[in-house]
Amino acid sequence: MGKFTLVDLTSGTAASQSSSHSATKTRSDAGTVLLHWLTALSMVASLITGLRISADGLASQWGTGLARNLDLILPEGEMWTWHIAAGLILFFCTAAYVIYVRRAAIGDRNAPARLRTLTPPTTSRLRWRAINVALHWLAYAAIVVLTGTGTLLYLGYGGLVVTFHRALAWAMLAYI
């Protein structure tokens, strides 16, 4: 009797494994897909509401630039609540992913040990895989720092905190 695995998300078919058939390796699992899309939606919501907040800022250094040019397509209304909610969902999705990866024993896919392949001569496939892992860890760190700077902004701090929060937000926009 065959043993069934998760649905192969790349083809949409169920991958089965038996003694006479070779196993089809799934590229992902349901938990990762759910967390990925929840994270992606909260990142987009956070960036869109953040652009609106920045465009509306009277003392914004770049408020007359890109954010003001996007004024017609950015959402209107009270954006602070949506921005804070999206930021918190983003942070908790990132934390949940780290916990999920540890508990599901699927840590190999983003293991920091893969970064070792960046230094010695290696194949381009392994090098790009290591670069992808490095980008993931940089994104995780940026989300944590964005949450920290966002909290400081909520508490009334400004100046360099605003500049740092904005720079990291642009980095995240470039990342996606």
PLY file of the C-alpha trace (Angstrom):
ply
format ascii 1.0
element vertex 176
property float x
property float y
property float z
element edge 175
property int vertex1
property int vertex2
end_header
0.00 0.00 0.00
1.42 3.40 -0.99
2.23 6.23 1.34
0.81 9.60 0.31
2.67 12.86 0.65
1.51 16.45 0.44
0.10 17.81 -2.77
2.85 18.80 -5.15
2.25 22.53 -5.24
4.08 22.99 -8.52
1.84 20.67 -10.52
-1.29 20.49 -8.36
-1.28 16.67 -8.25
-0.92 14.40 -5.27
2.50 12.80 -5.13
2.46 9.20 -3.93
5.29 6.99 -2.86
5.40 3.23 -2.99
8.11 0.62 -3.00
7.98 0.33 -6.80
7.84 4.06 -7.60
10.42 6.71 -6.88
9.27 9.45 -4.55
8.23 12.77 -6.05
9.93 15.50 -4.08
7.53 18.29 -3.19
8.91 21.80 -3.37
6.92 23.09 -0.44
4.33 22.23 2.17
1.00 23.73 3.20
2.33 25.52 6.30
5.06 27.27 4.37
2.66 28.30 1.61
0.12 29.67 4.10
2.76 31.66 6.02
4.37 32.85 2.78
1.17 34.36 1.37
0.07 35.84 4.69
3.52 37.43 4.97
3.39 38.67 1.38
-0.05 40.24 1.82
0.92 41.92 5.08
4.16 43.21 3.49
2.27 44.74 0.57
-0.33 46.26 2.92
2.41 47.65 5.13
4.28 49.18 2.19
1.15 50.72 0.63
-0.07 52.22 3.89
3.46 53.38 4.71
3.70 55.16 1.36
0.40 56.91 2.09
1.61 57.97 5.55
4.82 59.26 4.02
3.03 61.10 1.22
0.79 62.82 3.75
3.71 63.83 5.99
4.16 67.60 5.88
7.85 67.45 6.79
8.59 64.45 4.60
11.92 64.75 2.83
10.61 62.85 -0.17
6.89 63.52 0.24
6.88 65.62 -2.91
8.63 62.83 -4.80
7.50 59.30 -5.48
4.88 59.03 -2.75
3.16 62.23 -3.91
3.24 60.98 -7.51
1.46 57.81 -6.38
-1.17 59.87 -4.56
-3.99 58.92 -6.94
-3.54 55.18 -6.48
-2.66 55.04 -2.77
-5.47 54.31 -0.31
-6.99 57.19 1.61
-8.31 57.55 5.11
-6.92 56.63 8.46
-3.85 54.57 7.56
-2.05 54.34 10.91
-4.23 51.52 12.24
-3.91 49.50 9.03
-0.15 50.13 8.89
0.40 49.02 12.49
-1.82 45.96 12.05
-0.03 44.95 8.83
3.36 45.47 10.46
2.43 43.33 13.46
1.02 40.58 11.24
4.25 40.68 9.24
6.36 40.39 12.38
4.31 37.54 13.84
4.29 35.66 10.52
8.08 35.88 10.47
8.28 34.63 14.05
5.78 31.86 13.27
7.83 30.80 10.25
10.99 30.49 12.33
9.12 28.38 14.90
7.45 26.33 12.16
10.75 25.60 10.42
12.27 24.36 13.68
9.29 22.23 14.73
8.71 20.72 11.27
12.43 19.91 10.94
12.67 21.63 7.56
15.46 23.98 8.56
17.81 22.74 5.85
16.17 24.94 3.22
17.28 28.20 4.90
20.11 26.95 7.08
22.84 29.58 7.62
25.36 26.79 6.98
24.49 27.12 3.28
26.25 30.49 3.30
29.58 28.66 3.45
29.27 27.87 -0.25
29.74 31.55 -1.08
33.48 31.55 -0.37
35.05 28.46 -1.97
34.92 27.79 -5.68
31.59 26.07 -6.31
28.88 25.67 -8.92
26.72 28.64 -9.78
23.62 26.73 -8.62
25.01 26.33 -5.10
26.21 29.93 -5.06
22.76 31.25 -6.03
21.16 29.01 -3.41
23.49 30.52 -0.80
22.69 34.05 -2.00
18.98 33.23 -1.70
19.50 32.05 1.90
21.46 35.23 2.69
18.63 37.35 1.28
16.10 35.45 3.40
18.09 36.08 6.59
18.56 39.74 5.68
14.79 40.04 5.16
14.11 38.39 8.53
16.51 40.82 10.22
15.00 43.80 8.36
11.47 42.81 9.48
12.62 42.63 13.11
14.34 46.04 12.85
11.32 47.54 11.04
9.13 46.33 13.89
11.51 47.91 16.39
11.74 51.24 14.59
7.98 51.21 14.00
7.42 50.73 17.72
9.79 53.63 18.45
7.90 55.81 15.96
4.63 54.87 17.63
6.13 55.91 20.98
6.96 59.34 19.56
10.58 59.09 18.54
11.59 60.69 15.26
14.69 61.96 13.51
17.02 59.14 12.57
14.42 56.53 13.52
12.17 57.82 10.72
15.07 57.84 8.26
16.13 54.32 9.22
12.54 53.00 9.06
12.06 54.56 5.62
15.39 53.21 4.30
14.55 49.69 5.46
11.07 49.96 3.94
12.63 50.86 0.58
15.03 47.92 0.97
12.07 45.60 1.55
10.32 47.03 -1.50
13.46 46.31 -3.54
13.59 42.79 -2.03
10.09 41.89 -3.18
0 1
1 2
2 3
3 4
4 5
5 6
6 7
7 8
8 9
9 10
10 11
11 12
12 13
13 14
14 15
15 16
16 17
17 18
18 19
19 20
20 21
21 22
22 23
23 24
24 25
25 26
26 27
27 28
28 29
29 30
30 31
31 32
32 33
33 34
34 35
35 36
36 37
37 38
38 39
39 40
40 41
41 42
42 43
43 44
44 45
45 46
46 47
47 48
48 49
49 50
50 51
51 52
52 53
53 54
54 55
55 56
56 57
57 58
58 59
59 60
60 61
61 62
62 63
63 64
64 65
65 66
66 67
67 68
68 69
69 70
70 71
71 72
72 73
73 74
74 75
75 76
76 77
77 78
78 79
79 80
80 81
81 82
82 83
83 84
84 85
85 86
86 87
87 88
88 89
89 90
90 91
91 92
92 93
93 94
94 95
95 96
96 97
97 98
98 99
99 100
100 101
101 102
102 103
103 104
104 105
105 106
106 107
107 108
108 109
109 110
110 111
111 112
112 113
113 114
114 115
115 116
116 117
117 118
118 119
119 120
120 121
121 122
122 123
123 124
124 125
125 126
126 127
127 128
128 129
129 130
130 131
131 132
132 133
133 134
134 135
135 136
136 137
137 138
138 139
139 140
140 141
141 142
142 143
143 144
144 145
145 146
146 147
147 148
148 149
149 150
150 151
151 152
152 153
153 154
154 155
155 156
156 157
157 158
158 159
159 160
160 161
161 162
162 163
163 164
164 165
165 166
166 167
167 168
168 169
169 170
170 171
171 172
172 173
173 174
174 175
